[in-house]
Amino acid sequence: MQPIIRPETLGDRREVENLVRESFWNVYRPGALEHYVLHRLRDDPAFVRELDFVMELGGRIVGQNVFVRAKIRADGGRDVPILTMGPICIAPDLKRRGLGRKLLDFTLERAGECGFGAVCFEGNIDFYGKSGFTFARTFGIRYHGLPDGADDSFFLCKELIPGYLDGVRGEYATPEGYFACEKDPDTFAAFDAQFPPKEKLKLPGQLFDA
């Protein structure tokens, strides 16, 4: 059975949000907030609607990815338009079967076809490197607020148009839409309460305490 990758519809939204919640639950922190971030991003002016995709397998939505407009503030003062992406996920019971790579490669190809020049993203080079991402420092791009000499191996970049970042040196900052939970924790809590109860666990390897 081959997966189908298609645009997300209005009717998919709650199913996709639940998929994202399940996929990220207790991964980076006790619980998850990525489903709320996605919920809010869809109404953000920077959200790229033509690059909002889901993956279906046997009639079930098993994956999703979205893209958001971002920029590099070049050292000379100009803004270089790029994309960031995510949340991106595959259903927990279907991970490590190659579906994530198929979804990622398909959506990156579509982003390039839409004329976007590059993507900056926070992720694991062991996975994303297989799809052409490399450390953003290779392009002379710094992560906003990160001290000199700090570990920046999480900060990745991929050109979608070869040479798009030639001569660009500057700083990237995560778009404001990704901080929806921090800005309005009460609304986030009310939103999360609409989903089935799940136990929040503090586990080894998590990046955040809450």
Summary of the structure (lengths in Angstrom):
residues: 210
radius of gyration: 17.1
end to end distance: 38.6
largest distance: 50.9
contacts: 610
relative contact order: 0.18
helix: 34%
strand: 24%
